[in-house]
Amino acid sequence: MSRIDGNSEALKQLRAELEPVHRDFNRLDAKTLKRGPRLPRLAVVGEASCGKSSVLDAFTHIGFPVKEQNGTLFTTAVILRCTQLAKAEAKVNNGDTKTAPTGSRLQTLERRGPDERDFAGIVDDAKALLRIQRSDGYCPQHGLYIKVSGPDLLPLFITDLPGILWDDEQRNDDDAVLCRELAEREMANTDVVILAVVSAQNGPNALKILDLVKKYDPRGERTLGIITKPDLAVSQADQLKFANLVRNMDPEYRLDLGWHMLRNRPYSGWTVSAEERDLVETEFFRMAPWSSVPPQARGAWMLRLRLGHILQASILKGLPDLSMATEAKMETLDIRLQRLGPPLSTVEEARNCMVKVAAQFQTLLAAALKGDYTDTFFGDGGVGYGAYRHEDTVVRRLRTLMGNLNRSFALVMVNSGAKRHFINSDGSGDYKAQVPSQLIPFVEFYHQPGPDATPREEFIAEVENMIPVNSSEAVIASLFREQAAPWESIATTHIELAKSTVKAFVESTMTHIVGTDNKILGEALRTFVDPFFIRTSMELELKLKELLKHYKEGHIQPHDTAFRRFLFQQQAGLQYRPLARNPDLKSWSIDRTNAEAAVDEMTSYYNFTLQTFTDNVITLVVDNCLISHMPDIITLDRVLELNDEDLQMFVTETEEMKQRRTDIKIERFELKEALSACQKHLDRGFSGVPLVLRPTAGSDVTGIPSQPPSTLSSF
C-alpha cells in the first residue's frame, strides 16, 4: 500500500489510541496556555539500511519506500492531522545552494484528486524535482514535507531520517556529518519519541547507535529500541544476544520504554500486502529462539498498540503544567466572580446579604484581633499566599501589624522623642535603642528627625544663667517642655498610622466579603465605615490633647513617692560629681551645682514620664478609642436599622452584570470539563503495598499492557 489512507487497519488502530487524547489535550490548551495544536512526534534513527523505513511501513501501512538500494535518501516528514476538512500538500526543500538560489528552495508539489495521498507518487515527484537518479547516493541536504489532514486521520508527526554513516569512506564526508546532525537535532527535541532501529543482521556492532541516543535520552525515557531483520542474524550467539536484548535484560542497553522486534519485509516481497506481511511475521516469531520473546515485544500489530500507549504518554506529560495553568485560571475566574458579589435584585435580598456581611465581618475581625490567622482570609503566611497579594495578607493580620506599629512608636519616642541628645565630656551620650531590621520600614514612616547633639557642659552653662532669675522648679518645667516638644508630632503621626492601618484592614475585609466589581462595597463603606472613622478621628484627637495638656500646661513637678526615692538615690551620687569632674575647687559655685541638679532632675523626669506617655498613647488613645470600637463598625443591629430606601442603594444586579456573571460561570464550567476529560486519560495506578515495601526493579518489558490482546490469536 502506498496511499495515506485513514481507513487502513493500522491507522485506525493508532487513531483510536491517539485522537481522543490529542483532542482533549489541545481543547484544554486552547482555553489556557494557547500554545496551538501540538502533535505527538516520532523519529526513526539508525544506521544506513538498518530498516528504518520498514519499521514505519510496518506500523502505519503508509508505504514508506523500503526497496531503495541506498536506504532513505533525504529527510521525509509526514504530518497527519484530524480535521473536518480533507486537505493535502507536499513541499520539497532543495538544500543544494548551487541549483536552488536563496528564496526559491521551498517548492510545492502540485497533486490533485486521489493523487494527493499517493505517498509513493509524491516521493517519486520529489526525486524528479530534485533531479535524483536511482544510482545517486545520499542527499541529506534535501527534505520532503507532506501534510495530510482529514476526518479519517490521526494526529501524528513522523520523521524518517537518512541513515547515520559511521564509516566516512562509504559516503561523502559532508553527507556523513549532515546525516548525524539531522538525527541529533531531532533527538534533542524532548517532545520527540525516538525509535532507535538496530539491525540484527549487523550483529552486536549495530548497538553503537544507542551510545548516540543516550546522549540525548540517557535513561531511555522516550526511546523505544527496535530490532529489525532477526531472520538475517548470522550466528546463534547473535540470535540469543538479540533475544535477550528485546526482553530488556541487557543492563548496558536497558531502556525505560524497552525494546521491540520486527521482521522486515524482504526486498523480494515488497509487493505483498500489509496483512500478508503481518501473517508471515507472526509465523516467523513462532520459531525458536524468537518464540521466547514476549508477545508484547514482537510484531507490527503489538508495536502499534505499544506506540499508541507511548505517544499517549508523550502527549500527557505536558498535563501537569497544563493542569496548573487551568487551576490558576479557574482561581482567577473565582476571584472575578467573587468581586461581582452576590446577585441582589430586591431590597429583601440586600437586607439578607448585609446581615451575612455583618456576621462575616465580626468573625474575621475577632480572629484578627486575637491573632488567630487560621482562616484562609489571612493567607498561609508561609510558602505563598494563594489568590491573595502579599500586601493584602500583611494588612489582614491586624494584631501583628499593630504590634509592629506600636513597637516602632516606642522606638521613635526613645530615639527621637527628645529635643536634645546630651554628649558627656568623655564622649558618651544618652541611650539610643537599636531598631530591629523588620521594624525599620515602620520607623521610617514617622519621618522624625533625630535630637540635636548638645555637649552637656555647654547646656549646663546655659542653665546656670537661668537659675538666678527663675526658681529651680520653673527652670526644670521649662527645660522639660522644651525637651519633650517632639512628643505631640510623634504621637499624632502614630495615631494617623494606626487609623490608616485599621482603615486598610476594614476595606480589605469588606472587599473579601462582598467583592469589588459591584455597588455593594462602595455603599457599605459609605454607610458603615466612613461615619465610623469621622467619629473616631475626633475622639482620638481629643484624647491626645487630654494626655498632652498635663505636660504642656500642668504642674509637672514630680510628686510620685517612687520617683522621689529614685531621685534621692541619684542625687546622693551626684553631690560629689562636681569635685570628681573638676578638682579645681575655685571653679565650683552654688549656681553651677543648682544648674547641674536641674538638668539631672529634668532628664530623670523626662525618662520617667516618657514610658508613661508612650503607654498611654498606645492604650488610652489607640486601643481604647480606635481598636476596641472596631466591632461597632457594622453590626446586626445597625443593618436592621436600615430602611428600604437605604437598602435600595445596595441593589446592584444590572443586565450587564448578569451577563458578566453568566459568562464567567460558563467559562469556568468549560475549563473544568476540559480538565476532567484530560484527567480521564491518565492511568489511575494501583499500589497494593506501601512504597517502602515495593521492589525497585521494573518490568522487563515496559510501555505495554501485561497481557497481549486476544486478537493476536488470529495471526
N, C-alpha and C positions, 0 to 999 in steps of 0.2 A: 504494500500500500504506500502511495506517495502523496496522498492528499491529507490536508489537515482537516480531519472530519471529527467534529464533536460527538457524533453518534457512534463512533467506534467504541468497542467494549473497554479498551484501555483508557481512553479519555473520559468515558462515562464513569468508570471506576474512580479515577483521580478526581473528577469533578464532584462526585458525591462526598468525597473527603474534604476538599478544599473550599468549594464555593460557599457553603453556609458560614464557615469560619471567617473567610475573607470578607464576605458581605457584611456580617455583623460587626466585625472589627472596623472596617472602613466607615460604616454608618456611624459608629461611635466617634471615630476620629474626626469625621466631618463636623460633628457637633461640639468638639472640644479643641484639640490641637490644630485641626485643619491643615494637616501636612499633605493632603492629597492621597489618592489611591496608591497603596504600596503592595506590589505583587510579591508573592513568595518566589525566591530565586534559587536556581540550580546551576551549577557549573561543573563540567566534567574536565578533569585534568589527568594527565598521564603521559607516558612516553609515546613516541610516534608508533602508529599501527598497533596499539595495545587493545583496541576495540572500544574506544570511547563512543563513537557514533553508533555502534551496535548496541551499546547499553541504552542510549537514548531511544533508539528504534524499538528495543525490546519492551520498554515500559510505557512508551507513548503510542506506538504503532503509527507514528507520523511518517516514517520513511526517510530518516536521515541517511545520507549517502554512505553506504558501508562497503562498497566494492571499489573504492578508489585505490589505485596502486600505491599512492604515497600517503594515504590517510587524509585527514581533514586539512585542506589546503589553506583556509583562512577562517577567521572567526565568524561563526554563524550564530546569530541571536534570534530566537523565536519568542515573540512576546504575545501571549494569549490573554484575552480579556473576556469576561462575561458581561455582555451589554445587550440592550433591547434591539439595537440596530446592528445588522451584519456589515462588516467593513473589513477590507484587507488592503495592505500596502506593503511594498518591499522597496528598500533603498540600499544602494551599494556605495560603500565608502572606498573611493580609489585612493589608496595611500601612496601611489607612485608619483612623486613630485615631478618626474620628467614627462610623463604622459598626461598628467592632470594638473593644470595650474591651480594655484590657490583660489578658493571661491567656487570651484566647479567640481570638487572632489566628491560631494554627496549627490548621487544621481538616482532618480526614481525609475523603477522598472514598471512599465505600463502593462498591466494584465487585467482583463475584463472577464466577467461571467464565471463559469466553472473554473477557468484557469487561474483565478485569483488565489485559490488554495492549493494549487498544484505545486507541492513542495519541490519535487524533483525538477519540474519545469522552471521554477524560479531559480534554483541553483544553477541549472544549465544556462539560463539567460544571464545570470550574474557572471558566469565564466566567460560567456561570449562578450559581454560588455567590457570585461577586464582583459580580454584577449588572452585568456589562459588556455593553453593547449594541454592535451592529455599527457604529453610527455614532460610537462613542466613540473618543477618541484614545488616546495612550499612558497606561499605568497602571504606571509603573516601580516604584511603591511595593509592588506585589504580587509574589508569586512562586509558582511551581508546582514541586514536587519529586516526581519519580517514581522509585521504587526497584523494580527488577525483578531477580530472581535466579533461576537455574535451571541445570541441567546443559548446556543448549544455548546459553548466553550467554557473552559475553566480558567481561573486566574493563575497564570504561571509564566515565569520568565526563565527561559532555558538558554544557556550559553555553551556552544560546542567550540572548544578551543583547539588550535593546532597542537600537535603533539610536541612534548618537550624533547629537545635533542641534547643528549649528554656528550656524544662524540661529535666534535666540531667538524670532523672530516666528512661526515655524512652529508652535510649541507653547507651552505654559505654561512660563514661565521656570524654575519649580521642577522641572518634569519634565526640562528640558534639563540642569540641573545634576545631578539624580539619575541620569540615564542615563549621564552621563560618570563620575560617582563609582562607579557599579556596574562599568563597564568598567575603570576604573583599579584598583579593588580586586581584580578578577580578574587583571589583568595583573601586579600587584605580587607575586602568588604565584609564586615561582620554580619551583614544581612544575608550573605550567600551561603547556601548549603553546598558543601564540596563533595563531589563524587570522585574519590581518588581511585582511578582504574589501574589495576595491576594485571598483567597477562601472565597466566601460569606457564605459557609456552616459553617465556624468557627465564623461568626459574627464579630462585630467591633474589637474584640481582635486580629483578624488576621492582623490589620493595624500596629501591632508592628514592622513589617519588615521595615516600612517606616522610623522609627527612626534610624535604622542601615544604610539604604540607604542614608539618608540626611547627614550622617557623611561624605560621600564622594562626594555627589552631593546636596548641601544644597538647591538649588533653583529648582532642578529637570530639569536642562537644558539638561541632556542626559538620563533622566529616564522616561520611559512610564509605568504608572501603569496599570496592567492587573487584572481585576476582573473575577474570574472563578467560576463555579458552582452556578450561580444565581438561577438555578432551585432547589437547595438544601437549599436555605436560609429559615430558620425555621419560623421566625416571620415576620409579615407585617412591623413592625418597622425596622427590618434589611433590608427588601427589599427596603423600602423608603430611608434608610441610604445609601445603595449602589447605588441606582438610582441617588441620589444627588451627590454622590462621583464621579460617572462616568462622570457627567456633569462638573466636576472640580469646584464645587461650595462650597466645604468644605475648608475654609481658612486654617485649620490646616494641611490638606493633599493636598493642591493645588500644582500641578506640572506644570512647564513651558511647557512640552510636553503633559500634560493632562493624561487622563485615557481612557481605552478601556475595553469592556466587551465581554466575550466569554462564550458560553455554551459548557461545556466539553462533549465529547463523553462518555456515561456511560460504565461501565465495561461490561455490557451485550451486548453493541452494538459495540464492538471493531472490529467486522468483517465487519461492514457496510462500504461501500466505502466512500471516502472523499467527493465526490459530494453529496451523500445522507446525509452525516453528515451535510454539509453546508445547505442543504434544510431544514432539521429538525431544525437547529439553527435559520434559517430565520423565520420559523413558530412560534417558541418559542418567538421571540422578538416582535411578533405582539400582544402578550398578555400583559395586564396591570400587574404590573406597568412598565414593561420593554419597552413598546411601547413609553413611554415618553423619553427614551434615544435617543439622536440624532442619525440618521442613520450612521453618520460619525464615531461614537464612539462605534459601536457594530458590531459583526460578523467577521468571518475569512477573508472574501473577502476584507472588508474595512480595516482590520488590515494589510493585505499585502500591500495595497495601501499606508496606513499611514506609515508603516515601510519603504516602499520604499522612501518616502519623507524624513523621519528622517535619514535613512542611507545615502541618498544623501547629506544631510546637514553635516553629520559627516565626509564625505569624503572632502567636500568643505570647512570645517572650517580651513583646512590647506592651502587653496588657497592664503590668504593674504601673508603669509610668502613665499610661492612658487612664487607668483607674484613679490614680492620684489626681490627675488633671480634671477628671469627671467629678470626683468628690469635691474638689476645690470649687468647681463651677456651680455645683448644686448648693454648696455652702454659701457662695456669693448670691445665688438666687434666693436662698432662705433669708439672707440679710436684707435683700431688696424687698422681699415680701414683708419682713418684719418692719422695715421702715415705712411701709404703707400703712401700718397699723391695722387694727380690726375694722371691718366694714361697718360703718354707722350710717343708718338711713333715717332713724327716728329718734325722738327725744328719749324714749324709754331705753333704746339701745345705748344711747350716750350715757344715761344715768348708770346703767348696769356696768358699762365699760369703766366709768370713773370710779365706781365702787371697787372694782377689781384693781384698778390702778392704785388707789389709796392703800389697799391691803398689801399689794406687792411692794409699794414704796416703804411701808412700815417694816416689812420683813427684811428688805435689803438694808435699810438704814440701821435697824437694830443689829444686824450682823456686822455692818461696817464699824459701828461704834464700839462693839465688843472685840473687834479684831478677828472675827470668825469668817475666814475667807474661803470656806469650802464650796460655796455656790459658784457655778461656772461664770456668773456675772463678774467675779473678781479675777478671772483668769487663773492659770495654773501656777504662775509665779516661778516656774522652773524653766523647762526647755523652750517653751513657746507660749503664746497667748491665744492660740486658736484663731477665732474670727475677729478678736479684738486687737486694736492697736496697743502698743506698749504704753502710750500716753494715757489711754483710757483706763488701763489696768492700774497704773500708778494713782490716778485720780480717785478711782473707786475704792482703793484701800485707805479709807479715810483716817482710821486710827493711827496707822503707820505714818501717813503723810503729816498729820497734825502733830504727832510726836516729834518728827524731824524738824518741823517748823518751830515748835516750842523750844527744843534744844538749841536751835540756831539763834532764836531770840535771846536766850540766856547767854550764849557765847558772845553775841554782839554787845549785849549790855555789859559783860565783863570786860571785853576788849576795847569797846568804843563808847561806852556809856559816860566816861569821864571827859571833862574838857581838857584836863592836863594829865600828862604822864610824867611823874617825877623821876629825875635821874639823880642818884646819890653821888657823893664825891668819889666813891670807889668805882663808879661806872655801873653799879647795879641799878635796877629800876623796879617799878611796880610790876606786879604779877600779870602775865599775859597768857591766856588759855590757848592750848593747841587745838586747832579746828580739824576734826576728822575729815578724811577725804570725801566721804559720802555726804557731808554737810556743807561742803564748800559752795556748791551751786545755790543752796538755800541762803547762806550767809551773804552771798553776792547780791541777792535781791534787795537787801536793806540799803545798799548804796551809802553806807555811813562812813564818813572819813574818820580816820584814827585820831586819838588825842594828840595835843601839841606836846612835844618833848620839852620839858622845862627842868633846868637844874634846880634841885631842892634848895640849895643855899641861896640862890638868887630870889626864889619865891619867898623864902623866909625873910629876906631883907625887905621885900616889898611889904609884907605883912607887918614887919616891925614898925614901919612908918605909919601904919593904920592904928596900932594899938593905943598910942596916947590920945587919939581923937575919939575912938569908939570903945565901947565896952567889949570885953572878950567874947561875950555871947553874941553880940551884934556882928562882930568880925567873923565868928565861926559860921553864923547863919548866912552871911553874905558869901563867904568862901564856898559853903556847901551848895548854895543855889547856883553859883557860877559853875562849880564842878559838875553838877547834875543837870546842866542845861540841855544836853542831848537826849535826856530820857523821853521827853514828850515826842520828839521826832521819831525815835526808835519804836516807841510803843504804838504810835499812830501807824507807822509802816507795818508793824506786826499785825495789828487789827485788820488793816486793809488786805494783807496777805491771807489772813485767816478767812475773811469774808470771801475773797476770791476763790480760795480752796473749797470752801463749803458750797459756794455757788456752782463751781465746776462739777463737784460731786452730784449735786442735786440735778443739774442739767443732764449729766451723763446717765444718771439713774432713770430719769424720765425718758430720755432717748431710748434707753434699753427697753423700757416697758412699753412705750407707745409708738416707737419709730420716729422717723424724721420727715418722710415724704408725705405729710398729711397736715391737717389743721389742728389735730388734737394736741400736738406738742406745744405749738405756739399759744393756743388758748389756755392750756394747763399752766404754762409759765406765766401768762398774763393774769390768770385768775387766782392762782395759789402762790406762786414763787415770788413774783415781783413785789406784791404787797408785803410779804414777809421780810424781804431784805430792806424795804423802805423803813418799816417799823424798827427792825433790828439795828440798822445803821444809826438811827437817832439814839437808841438805848445804849449802844456801845460808846458813842461819842460822849453822852452824859456821864456814863460810868467812869470813863477815863478822866474826865475833868474832875470828877469827885475824888479820884485817887491822887491826882496831881495837886489838888487845892492845898492839901496839908503841906506838901513840900515846897510849894511856890509862895503860899501866903501865911501858913500857920506858924505856931510856935514850935520850932524844931529842936529845942534843947532836949537832949536825950534824958529820959526820966525812967527808963526801964531799969529795974534793980539788977538784972543780969548784966545789962550793958555797963552799969556803974561799976560792978565788980570787975568786969573786963577792962574798963578804962583805968581803974585804980591800979590793977596789976601791971598794966602797960606803963602808967606814969611812974611807978616805983622803979622801973628800969630806965626811964627817960631822964630822971633828975641828975644823973651822973653823966649823961651823954655830952653836954657842952664841954665839960672838962676833958672827957675822953677824946672828943673830936678836935678840941683846940686847947692844948695845955697852957696857952698864954692867958693867964687869968686877967691880964689887963684889958683884953678884948671882950671879956664877959660883961653882960649887962642884964638888968632885970627885964628890959623891953625885949631883948633878943630871946630870953628864956620864955617869956609870955608868947612871943611870936611862934617859936617852935612848938610850944604846947598847943597853940591854936591850930596850927597846921596838922599836928598829930591828931588832935581831937576831931578836927573836920574829916581827916582821912579815915579815922576809925568809924566815925558816924556814917560816912558815905558807904564804906564797905558793909557796915551793919544793915543799913536800910536798902542797899542795892538788891540783896536777895529778897527782902520783904516786898519791895516794889515789883520785882520780876515775877514772884509767885502770885502776887495779887492781879497783875495784868493777865497772866495765864488762867488763873482760877476764877477770879471775880468778874473779869471782863469777858474773855473769850469763852471759857467753859459755861459760866452761868448765864451770860446774856446772848450767846450765839449757839453753841453746841447743844446745850440742854433744851433749847427751844426748837430744834430741828424737827422733832416728831410732830410739831404743830403745823408744819407747812401744808400737808394735805392729809386730812383725816376723814374717817367715815362721816362724822357729824358735819364737817364742812361741805362734803359732797352732797349730803342730804338737804343741806340748807339752800342749794342752788335751785332756782325756779326754772320753769320750762324755757323761758326766754334766754336765760344763761346757758342752759344745756343745748339750745338750738345752735349755739355757736360751735359746738363740738361735732355736729353732724357734717360729715366730710365726703361721703361716698358719691362723687360725681360720676358721670358716664365715662369720662376719660380715665379715672382711677379704677373703675370696674374693669375696663378693658386691659389696663396695665396688670392688674391682679390676675386676670384670666390668662393673659399671655405668659406671665411668669410661671403660673401653675402648669400650663401646658408644656412649656419648655422643660421644666423640671421633671415632669412625668415622662417625657420622651427620653430625657437623659437617663433616668432610672431604668426605663425599659430597655434601652440600648445597652446599658452596662450589664443588666441581668442576662440579656441574650448572649453577650460575650462570655460571661462567667459560666454559663451552662456548658460551654465547650471545654472548660477545664476539668481535668480528672479530679475527682474528689479525693482519691487516695485512700488507703486503708493501712493503719499502723499495726494493729493486732497486739503488739508488745511495746513497752516503753522504748524510747530512743536508746537508753543506756544498755538495753539488752539485745538490740538488733545487731546482726552481723554487719561488718563494714564492707564485705565483698559484694559486688553486684552480680546480676545475672550475666552469664557468658555472652548471651545474645541479647542485645538491647535495642530499644526503639521499636519493638514489635509486640503483638499480643502473645501470651504464653502458649496458646494452642492455635494451630492453623485452622482456618475455616473449613467447614465440611465440603465446600465446593472443590477443594483440592483433590478429593477422591475421584472426581470425574476425569482427571487427567490420566 
